Amino acid sequence: MPFQHPEEIGCGYVIERYVTRKDSDHPRYRELKSGRVLRPGWPHAERFARHLIDDAVTITDDELEALLGYEWRSRLTAAWLIGVGRRATFRERIGDLLLASEFCFSGSAYCFALARFGTHADAEILASYLNRYLPRTDLRYDQPAALGALLRLDAHLGTHHADRFTQPDGLWDQWVNALAHLRDNPAYTPVERRRWTDLPCDFANGWTRP
């Protein structure tokens, strides 16, 4: 997909306003990427979360599009804002970006947004991603995040979309076992994958719940 700097469409301010703003010791995108905001006792958690939810409410669709049309830091931040705000009108856009997998780091944020939307349509997008990328045992993209998000949606919807991936010796096992150091690693069990997706979703629920 083509990308352009937000300045080219008159939205140059969105990088400083949403992506590199500092509500802690580091720019927002860096905190979102590191997951530090999810760690108990993080001293900046309340301020960071409040500003994130405020921006998720006030950012315009045009500003989100400007961020999604640029590089990974912008896309990661936009996807978090979309997920926190449950901007489901961006479902197709997020799905296209996830399936394209053009940039590193931003894919897990797309999975977070789809998990937050919480519908069968989102589960189908995640399943399509896994169908495409789990057979590629040479690629270490966002397969763990996608599986975790799909497992979360199955639990929420009472569905079984992930079953065909997680059956013994199925696509998930084949993908994990393709690298020796991941075999028998408890962090790569389906249970752990769902837990790591639950953390950001529960975090967002805690701050957006009335």
C-alpha positions in Angstrom: 0.0 0.0 0.0 1.3 3.5 -0.8 2.2 5.7 2.1 2.7 9.5 2.5 3.8 11.9 5.1 0.9 13.6 6.8 2.4 16.9 5.8 1.5 16.1 2.2 -2.2 16.2 3.1 -2.1 19.1 5.5 -1.9 17.0 8.7 1.7 17.4 9.6 0.8 18.2 13.2 -0.6 14.7 13.9 2.8 13.1 14.5 3.7 15.5 17.4 0.1 15.6 18.6 -0.6 11.9 18.8 2.5 9.8 18.1 5.5 11.4 19.7 3.8 13.3 22.5 5.2 12.5 25.9 3.0 11.5 28.8 5.9 9.7 30.4 9.6 9.5 29.9 9.3 8.3 26.3 7.2 9.1 23.3 3.7 7.6 23.2 4.4 5.2 20.4 7.4 3.8 22.3 5.4 3.1 25.4 2.7 1.4 23.4 5.2 -0.8 21.6 7.0 -1.8 24.8 3.8 -2.6 26.7 5.1 -0.8 29.7 1.7 0.8 30.2 0.3 -2.7 31.1 2.8 -3.3 33.9 1.6 -3.0 37.5 3.1 -0.1 39.3 4.1 1.9 36.3 4.2 5.5 37.7 2.8 7.2 34.5 -0.1 4.7 34.0 -3.0 7.0 35.0 -1.9 10.1 33.1 -0.9 8.0 30.0 -4.2 6.2 30.0 -6.3 9.3 30.5 -4.6 11.2 27.7 -4.9 8.1 25.4 -8.6 7.8 26.0 -9.1 11.5 25.5 -7.3 11.4 22.2 -9.2 8.3 21.1 -12.4 10.2 21.6 -11.4 13.5 20.0 -9.2 12.4 17.0 -10.9 12.8 13.7 -11.3 10.1 11.0 -9.2 12.2 8.7 -6.4 12.4 11.3 -6.6 8.7 11.8 -6.3 8.1 8.1 -3.3 10.4 7.9 -1.6 8.3 10.6 -2.6 5.0 9.0 -1.1 6.2 5.7 2.4 6.7 7.1 5.0 4.6 8.8 4.9 2.0 11.6 5.0 4.4 14.6 2.0 6.3 13.2 0.1 3.2 12.3 0.8 1.6 15.7 -0.5 4.7 17.5 -3.5 5.0 15.2 -4.5 1.4 15.7 -4.4 1.8 19.5 -6.5 4.9 19.3 -8.9 3.1 17.0 -9.1 0.1 19.3 -9.5 2.2 22.5 -12.2 4.2 20.9 -13.8 1.2 19.2 -13.9 3.0 15.8 -15.4 0.0 14.0 -15.7 2.0 10.8 -12.0 1.4 10.4 -12.4 -2.4 10.5 -11.8 -2.9 6.7 -8.8 -0.5 6.8 -7.2 -2.3 9.8 -7.9 -5.7 8.2 -6.2 -4.7 5.0 -3.1 -3.3 6.8 -2.9 -6.5 8.9 -3.1 -8.8 5.9 -0.6 -6.7 4.0 2.0 -6.8 6.9 4.1 -4.0 5.3 5.8 -2.8 8.5 7.1 -4.3 11.7 5.7 -3.6 15.1 2.3 -2.2 14.0 0.6 -5.6 13.4 0.0 -6.3 17.1 -1.9 -3.0 17.4 -4.2 -4.0 14.5 -4.9 -7.3 16.3 -5.7 -5.3 19.5 -8.2 -3.1 17.6 -9.9 -6.1 16.0 -10.2 -7.8 19.4 -11.7 -4.6 20.8 -14.3 -4.4 18.0 -15.4 -7.9 19.2 -17.5 -9.2 16.3 -17.6 -12.2 14.0 -16.3 -10.0 11.2 -13.2 -9.3 13.2 -12.7 -13.0 13.9 -12.9 -13.7 10.2 -10.2 -11.1 9.5 -7.9 -12.7 12.1 -8.6 -16.2 10.8 -7.7 -15.0 7.3 -4.4 -13.6 8.5 -3.6 -16.9 10.3 -4.5 -18.9 7.2 -2.1 -16.8 5.2 0.8 -16.5 7.6 0.9 -19.6 9.8 2.0 -21.8 6.9 4.9 -19.4 6.4 7.1 -20.9 9.1 9.9 -18.7 7.8 8.1 -15.5 8.7 7.9 -14.2 12.3 5.3 -11.6 11.9 2.2 -11.1 14.2 1.0 -14.7 14.3 1.1 -14.8 18.1 -0.9 -11.5 18.5 -3.4 -12.7 15.9 -4.0 -16.0 17.5 -4.4 -14.4 20.9 -6.9 -11.9 19.6 -8.9 -14.7 17.8 -8.9 -16.8 21.0 -10.2 -13.8 22.9 -13.0 -13.3 20.4 -13.9 -17.0 20.5 -14.3 -16.7 24.3 -16.4 -13.6 23.9 -18.6 -14.8 21.0 -18.9 -18.5 22.0 -17.3 -19.5 18.7 -14.4 -21.8 17.7 -12.6 -20.0 14.9 -9.2 -20.8 16.4 -9.8 -24.5 16.8 -8.5 -25.4 13.4 -5.2 -23.6 14.1 -4.6 -24.9 17.7 -5.4 -28.6 17.2 -2.4 -30.8 18.0 0.2 -30.8 15.3 -1.9 -28.2 13.5 -0.7 -24.9 11.9 0.1 -23.2 15.2 2.3 -26.1 16.4 4.0 -26.3 13.1 4.8 -22.6 13.1 6.1 -22.6 16.7 8.1 -25.8 16.2 9.8 -24.4 13.1 12.2 -22.6 15.5 14.0 -24.9 18.0 14.1 -22.3 20.7 10.3 -21.8 20.7 9.5 -25.5 21.0 8.0 -26.3 24.4 8.2 -22.6 25.3 5.2 -22.0 27.6 4.9 -18.4 26.4 3.8 -19.8 23.0 1.0 -21.9 24.2 -2.5 -20.8 23.0 -3.5 -20.1 26.6 -0.6 -17.6 27.0 -1.3 -16.0 23.6 -4.8 -15.2 24.7 -3.6 -13.9 28.1 -1.3 -11.4 26.4 -4.1 -10.2 24.3 -6.4 -9.9 27.3 -4.0 -7.5 29.0 -4.3 -4.6 26.6 -8.0 -5.2 26.1 -8.8 -5.3 29.8 -6.6 -2.2 30.3 -8.6 -0.3 27.7 -11.9 -1.6 29.2 -10.8 -0.3 32.5 -10.4 3.2 31.3 -13.2 3.4 28.8 -15.9 1.8 30.9 -18.5 4.4 32.1 
